[in-house]
Amino acid sequence: MLSDKFVKDEDCLKNNDLSKQISRLEELSISMSNLIESGNSQKIIHLEKVRKKILKDILKKKEPIPGDLRPKFSNIIDLNTKLIEKANQKKKRTLDSIKKKINFYRSYRDI
């Protein structure tokens, strides 16, 4: 399973250098976008937690991001923000649909 790969490698994150962590963020972004398209919200939540942990590790080191990695890093952050927003919108549409069905069945129950 895709998310298992990230769980096993999670312990190694502290030892990885910055470029490997950014590459891992890129892999997570691609995986998250695929999962959003398939609608698998449980795995998205897990990958989001792993992504946040990687970002926290990068910030804890307080290393400057090299110039050649800055555009890639900022693109990954922007992409992840858009992915989370898209997932939230999809979740909201699903919940709205469920709410409409509940109201529909309630109206028949009240008759």
C-alpha positions as CSV (number, residue, x, y, z in Angstrom):
1,M,0.0,0.0,0.0
2,L,1.2,3.5,-0.8
3,S,0.8,5.0,2.6
4,D,2.8,2.1,4.2
5,K,5.9,3.1,2.3
6,F,5.8,6.5,4.0
7,V,5.1,5.0,7.5
8,K,8.1,2.8,7.2
9,D,10.4,5.6,6.1
10,E,9.0,8.1,8.6
11,D,11.8,7.2,11.1
12,C,14.5,8.0,8.6
13,L,13.2,11.5,8.0
14,K,15.4,13.0,10.7
15,N,18.6,11.7,9.0
16,N,17.7,12.8,5.5
17,D,19.1,15.9,4.1
18,L,17.0,18.7,2.8
19,S,16.9,17.7,-0.9
20,K,15.6,14.2,0.0
21,Q,13.0,15.7,2.3
22,I,11.8,18.0,-0.5
23,S,11.7,15.0,-2.9
24,R,9.6,13.1,-0.3
25,L,7.2,16.1,-0.1
26,E,6.9,16.0,-3.9
27,E,6.1,12.2,-3.8
28,L,3.5,12.9,-1.1
29,S,1.9,15.7,-3.2
30,I,1.6,13.4,-6.2
31,S,0.1,10.6,-4.0
32,M,-2.3,13.0,-2.4
33,S,-3.5,14.3,-5.7
34,N,-4.1,10.7,-6.9
35,L,-6.0,9.9,-3.7
36,I,-8.1,13.0,-3.9
37,E,-9.2,12.0,-7.4
38,S,-10.1,8.5,-6.2
39,G,-11.9,9.9,-3.1
40,N,-9.9,7.9,-0.5
41,S,-10.0,10.4,2.4
42,Q,-8.5,8.2,5.1
43,K,-5.2,7.8,3.3
44,I,-5.2,11.5,2.4
45,I,-5.4,12.4,6.1
46,H,-2.5,10.1,6.9
47,L,-0.3,11.5,4.1
48,E,-1.1,15.0,5.2
49,K,0.1,14.2,8.7
50,V,3.4,12.8,7.2
51,R,3.7,15.9,5.1
52,K,3.3,18.2,8.1
53,K,5.9,16.2,10.0
54,I,8.4,16.6,7.2
55,L,7.8,20.3,7.1
56,K,8.2,20.6,10.9
57,D,11.5,18.7,10.6
58,I,12.7,21.1,7.9
59,L,11.7,24.1,10.1
60,K,13.4,22.7,13.2
61,K,16.7,22.4,11.4
62,K,16.5,26.1,10.5
63,E,18.8,25.5,7.5
64,P,18.5,28.0,4.7
65,I,16.9,26.5,1.6
66,P,19.4,26.6,-1.3
67,G,18.4,28.7,-4.2
68,D,18.0,25.8,-6.6
69,L,15.5,24.1,-4.3
70,R,13.5,27.2,-3.4
71,P,11.2,27.2,-6.5
72,K,10.6,23.4,-6.0
73,F,9.9,23.9,-2.3
74,S,7.5,26.8,-2.8
75,N,5.7,24.9,-5.6
76,I,5.2,21.9,-3.4
77,I,3.8,24.1,-0.6
78,D,1.4,25.8,-3.0
79,L,0.3,22.5,-4.5
80,N,-0.3,21.0,-1.1
81,T,-2.4,24.0,-0.1
82,K,-4.5,23.6,-3.2
83,L,-4.8,19.8,-2.7
84,I,-6.1,20.2,0.9
85,E,-8.5,22.9,-0.3
86,K,-9.8,20.6,-3.1
87,A,-10.2,17.8,-0.6
88,N,-12.2,20.0,1.7
89,Q,-14.4,21.2,-1.1
90,K,-15.0,17.6,-2.2
91,K,-15.8,16.6,1.4
92,K,-18.2,19.6,1.7
93,R,-20.0,18.6,-1.5
94,T,-20.4,15.0,-0.2
95,L,-21.7,16.2,3.2
96,D,-24.2,18.6,1.5
97,S,-25.4,15.7,-0.7
98,I,-25.9,13.6,2.4
99,K,-27.7,16.4,4.2
100,K,-30.1,16.8,1.2
101,K,-30.9,13.1,1.3
102,I,-31.6,13.3,5.0
103,N,-33.9,16.2,4.6
104,F,-35.7,14.5,1.7
105,Y,-36.3,11.3,3.8
106,R,-37.4,13.4,6.8
107,S,-40.0,15.2,4.7
108,Y,-41.5,11.8,3.7
109,R,-41.4,10.6,7.3
110,D,-43.3,13.7,8.4
111,I,-46.2,13.1,5.9
